[in-house]
Amino acid sequence: MRVLFFSVLRDLAGVSELEMAPAEGGDVAALLEEIYQRWPAMRDWDERIRVAVDLEYVGRDHALAGAAEV
């Protein structure tokens, strides 16, 4: 799936997008945890991060199976 970063998160990641396989557990929370392992400074923004899957805002428990873009 394609993961896009915007604003401060793009600055912290140093990239605007990357390809990732769905994280173990297959939901948004697991994906965020994987991202925080890669870029620990993003965890500081956790309370302000909003996640959209295929252009629709979703909760942290949203399954990522079949997702094309996050």
Secondary structure as UniProt FT lines:
FT   STRAND          2..4
FT   HELIX           7..13
FT   STRAND          17..19
FT   TURN            24..25
FT   HELIX           28..38
FT   HELIX           40..48
FT   STRAND          51..53
FT   TURN            54..55
FT   STRAND          56..58
FT   TURN            60..61
FT   TURN            65..66
//
